[in-house]
Amino acid sequence: MAVDRRYASIVAIFASVLFAALAIAASGLISLFADREVLTETDAGPLVAPIMFVVATAALFAQLVAAATNPRRRGIGVARALVIGAVVYLAFLVSGATIYALGSGRPLRGILFLASNAVGPFAVAVGLLAALVALLYLVLMSYRQSGGASRTPRWPWEDRDDRDREERD
């Protein structure tokens, strides 16, 4: 799906911001209704979870731009969206485990952090939301590539102004 890199990057920024908002909102709702904290480790510190969300968002952005500007692949690719969701899920977990292990000074605690949060509803929600946003992004890029958005949308009065100018000339 070879589309303009600039257009793909701008839309990927919007998709990444949408993902971050959805992931944080979903985590808040899950935390509220399940009466659970995002991280099960109480000694993790206040920055581990926000850094996990930032890393997941950055991983999604990089994957989206790479998927849209790769000329060898065409079409929407539901499987590609699921792979992007899995990569974001792993980035979310591995970044948290790494930061937790560095903060505690024990690598084994990072592995235990990863194992305890891997099947948690928060990490699963992040992966599923990333796959959903990636699928919507790939649909939009596929539409753009097929020529569906070849002309910039305009308001009806903009066309009228152009016709008036042509008549005067």
N, C-alpha and C positions, 0 to 999 in steps of 0.2 A: 504494500500500500504506500506508494510514493506520493506524498503530498508535500506542499511547501513547508519547509522546516520552520519558518517563522510562524505561520498559521498554526501548525501542529504544536509548537511550543506555547503559544498564547492560550490555545484551548486546553492544553495540558496543565497550565497554571490554574485556570479556572476549575478544571476537574480535580486537581489536587486540593484546592481550597474547599471545594464541595466535599471531598472525601474527609478532610480533616474535621470539618464541621459535623458531618454525619457520624464519624467515628467517636468524637467527643460527646455528641448528644446521645448516641447509642450507649456509650459507657456510663453516662450519667443516669440514663433510664434503667439500664440493667442494675446498676448499683442501688438505685432507689427501690426498685421492685423486688430485687433478690436480697436486699439488705446485706450486701457484700461490698468490700473494698475492691478497687481495681487490682491492687497488688496484695497478695496474701501475706507477704513478709512485712512485718511492722517496722523493722529496722532498715528498710530500703531507702528512706529519705524522701524528701518532697520533690526531688527533681527527676527521679528515675522514670516515672510514668509519663511526664511531659516530654522527656527526651525520647522515649519509645514512640510516642505519637509523631514527633518531628521526624525521626528516622524513617518511620513507616510512610509518611507523606513524601519525603524525599525519594524513597525507593519507588513509590508509585509514579512520581513525576518522571524519573529516569526511565522507567519501564514504558511509560506511555509515549514519550518522545521517541524512544528506540523502536517501538512497535509501529508508530505512524510513519517514520522516515525510512523504514526498511523496504527497499523496492522489490525484494524477492517474494514477499508475502502479499497476497491479495485477499480481499474479502473481510468479513467481519471477524470470524474466528472466536467462537465461544470457548474453545479449548485454550486459545491464547489468553483470553480474559481470565480463565481459571488458573492458568499458570502465573499470570501477573498477581492474582489474589494470593496464591501460595507463596510467591516471592515476598510480597509485602508482609504476610503472616510471619514468615521466617525472619525477616528483617526486624519486625516488631519484637519478637521473642529473643533473638540473638543480641540485639542492642541492649535490651533490659538485662539479660543475663551477664553480658560483658560489663556493663556499668555497675551492676550489683556486685560482681566478683571483684572488680577493681576497688570498689568502695569498702568491701569487707576485708580484702586482702587474702581471700581464700578462693582458689579456682573451683573447688568442689561445691562451694555455696552457689556459684553461678550456674553450675549444671543442675543443681537441685531447684534453683529459681526457674530455670527453663522448663524443667519437668513439671513443676507444680503449676505453672501458668499456661502450659501448652494446651491443655484441654479445658481451660477456663472459658467462660462465656465471653469475656472481653477480647481475648486474642482471636477467638473464632469469629466474633462480630467484625473485627478489623479485617480479617481475611475475606469474609463474605462481602463486606461493603467495598473493599478494594476491587474484587471481581466484578461487582455490579457497576461501579463507576468506570472500570476499564471497558466493560462491555458497551456501555453507553458511549464512551469516547470512541471506541472502534467503530461503532455504528455511524457516528457523526463523521469520522474520517473517511469511512467507506462512501458515505453519501457525497462528501466533498470530492473524492477522487472520481466518482462516476459522473461528475459534471452537474450534480443537483444544485450546487451552490456556486455556479459559475459567475453569476452576476450578483452584485451587492444588493440586498433588498432595499427598496426605496418606498417612501410614503407616496400616496397618490398625487399630492400636490407637487412633489418634486418632478414627476414626469410632466405635469402640466406646465411647470416653469420652463422645462427644456423645450417643449413644443412651442411655447410663446417666443422663446429666444430664436428658434429656427425660423419662425414666421417673420420676425423682424429682419432677419439677415437676408 
